[in-house]
Amino acid sequence: MAMEKDLNPNSPRIRKLRENSYPNTPTSRMSNNNNQRDNHYQNIPNSPRDYNYTPSSPTARFRHRRRSNEIPAEVNRCNVSKVSNLLLGDKNKYKSMWIRTCSSLWMLGGVLFIIYMGHLYIWAMVVVIQIFMARELFFLLRRAHEERRLPGFRLLNWHFFFTAMLFVYGRILQQQLVNTVSTDRFIYKLVSGLIKYQMVICYFLYIAGFMWFILTLKTKMYKYQFGQYAWTHMILIVVFTQSSFTVANIFEGIFWFLLPAALIAMNDVAAYFFGFYFGKTPLIKLSPKKTWEGFIGASVATTISAFFFANILGQFQWLTCPRKDLSTGWLYCDPGPLFRPEYYPLPSWIVPFFPWKEISILPVQWHAFSLGLFASVIAPFGGFFASGFKRAFKIKDFGDSIPGHGGFTDRMDCQMVMAVFAYIYIQSFIVHQDYSVQTILDQISRSLGHEEQKMLYLKLGDILRPKLQGE
Amino acid sequence: MQKENAGDAPSAPTTRVRHRKRNSDVGSGAGKANGSHLLVNDSKKYKSFLVRAYSTFWMIGGFALIVYLGHLYITAMVVVIQIFMARELFNLLRKTHEDKQLPGFRLLNWHFFFTAMLFVYGRILSQRLANTVTPDKVLYRLVTSLIKYHMAICYSLYISGFVWFILTLKKKMYKYQFGQYAWTHMILIVVFTQSSFTVANIFEGIFWFLLPASLIVINDIFAYICGFFFGRTPLIKLSPKKTWEGFIGASITTMISAFLLANLMGRFLWLTCPREDLSTGWLHCDPGPLFKQETHALPGWISDRFPWKEISILLVQWHALCLGLFASIIAPFGGFFASGFKRAFKVKDFGDSIPGHGGITDRMDCQMVMAVFAYIYHQSFVVPDILSADKLLDQIITSLTLEEQQALFVKLGQMLQEKFVGS
């Protein structure tokens, strides 16, 4: 590689880089490969690359710094770019861009196909992504410590994962599940019984895991085990909050899943290209490759494209209709006032230039503005969080499933923040639901059987009718 | 009571031995931690027993007073306990050296605490808050709109804390800061889950808060007493003071007293009526089928010996048996968890607010597990028993406005329609 020849350890530039770069990078001693992913897990015991190793004496530190000099081209490129005009000055960036573009296109194609297939398949995709993310994060946790002396700990992690899955999807898809199985009497009873006691079942599964954890505490390993327990909880919370909200959004209408996700992807791509061509001022110490020019350019681009993209997406009923059950067929519905186009006549000075006399705007496009604004300004903080996390625990990437991008968690870090925001935005500003009405409806559907619900409905009708007629 | 500091862990073997020898000179509490002394064999146990008994009586007295005062005051007490617990736990894992370099980091903890408080109590008490301000039109409108945007408000507060955290990340302190962030979340989750469920139980009827809490206290006391007199076989390595005799004796006693205590408490309307708003006045209500007395005739061989011909049993006493079973068998694991935690991080007690007992978290460790179970049990097994179509209808008529009732009617119709179409 062209850059390798410059690695004279004593040149002032490289010494300055060494001071800037962080020691203990768990990268391998092989410095001549372009594949920056497969050395991620090499952990030679008791070597300076070890996670816990911090040299204490000054000479050891100096030796340590000299050894970390042998870093592969990619990381070095990172630091060199920091010094000399970031991505702009990088000769090998075209190759890495090509790899990234290839895998991006593949991911995009896959996602489009799944969207065409429907809500249930998107849900399955979310679950698969979630399993991969959890696996990456659990694996990271283990890599750092001596878990071979604790058999069954991995099983405990997956036990909690399964409990969380049951709990979260049971709550969100309750109504859909009940609506799907109305046909068969026996399964209906089974499912409604499961839903009724869902909290108890999940709670006892959790308590079983809790007791199992306590009974397997080993002397001298308490701290490690408690740390693992806490991190397992944090991982599951992070992974499940966003995926559960994503699934809730999907069943509200694929539009509400697709638009935020597309905005994040667009923001990423736009930031990359703006940084590629114009990037000069570094944005934040945490992510040295990001620049202010990329950030601002991407913000503007994202907000504007949110507006137009919402218009395009809002025209398909497949995307805008909510799904009330777990079927996979085609959807027909009244999309609601948000997706009905409103026509505004264009001001007279534009009319001579363009053939259109008026433009149609869907009211949802104004909401898309807010989504775009959030996606470009706040969602990148999810990426900074992930960078800081990797920096804190001295890992290069969360995994290596996707060539050019790292692991699933690397791709999903901003998506996670966005999914939660989208869900809360939708519940607060778009879906007009009355909390008290909703709680009573929940109680009705949970506690009463079908016949009792019909009886309640009739009685309520009897009571309301004279009041309505009286007015 | 002696308390080791978090950083007080000697590394070389000789210092460790010296450290242990120092411990054995100390009062009876610390000596237990090192293994072979059971309560039965300790000569200083009577003194520590007196200290514990004294503070226990004060706690019970204060608690009884607050229960008498009412739901709102109990909630206030829970909130105060929660703040103290959070403070103890936040302080536990702080390292003073790193903290000096990070001004404003503690403030971040309290910011998340405040956000969590707003979120959790907003969700639980929103309906009751709305019911309290119904007479006043302006306030009612304000409150309902706050409730509507409640999630959005809490989310923005959380996100601002998140952004603040990222912007204050300092080089070379990343690991410490991320660790603290994770611990803050864990602490808040632990503290708020149980206190929110406790408050939800309170407003369902003080009975559902008082019974589980008393069962835990009874279990603790009887485990102590049984261990005091009979304890020989150690129960678990984590808590060397606990014995199998204490455990089993306490289980039996707890279940019996659950049965009887439920009968005693179930007679008071003050304890059994749910509170629908945030007022503090006296309560009148129809307690429901659970608290109606059923008289069973005693079998012949008992009625010959005793003057009573029949006994009255409240249906709720059978539920109380389940609560007692859980309180004696599973809730102690909360105590083991806390012991293991203290052992892992080499802390003697979470704090020192209560003489003879340690900090507030030490007292609340089993209560936390019990509160969550009580809430889930109540929601799953008690509420469906007492909810019927008529009761729901009453609730709809009384607590919803006319527009809301109409909206409910329409939505219920849609729901039933979808089921019809499906079937």
Interface residues (C-beta under 8 A of the other chain):
Chain A: V178 N179 T180 S182 T183 K196 Y197 M199 V200 Y203 I207 F210 M211 I214 L217 T219 Y222 K223 Q225 F226 A230 W231 H233 M234 I237 K285 L286 K324 D325 I378 F381 F384 F385 G388 F389 R391 A392 F393 V417 V420 F421 I424 Y425 Q427 S428 F429 D434 Y435 S436 V437 T439 I440 L441 Q443 I444 S445 R446 S447 L448 H450 E452 Q453 K454 M455 L456 Y457 K459 L460 G461 I463 L464 K467 L468
Chain B: S126 Q127 A130 I147 K148 Y149 M151 A152 Y155 I159 F162 V163 I166 L169 K171 Y174 K175 Q177 F178 A182 W183 H185 M186 I189 K237 L238 I330 F333 F336 F337 G340 F341 R343 A344 F345 V369 V372 F373 I376 Y377 Q379 S380 F381 V383 P384 L387 S388 A389 L392 L393 Q395 I396 I397 S399 L400 L402 E404 Q405 Q406 A407 L408 F409 K411 L412 G413 M415 L416 E418 K419 G422 S423
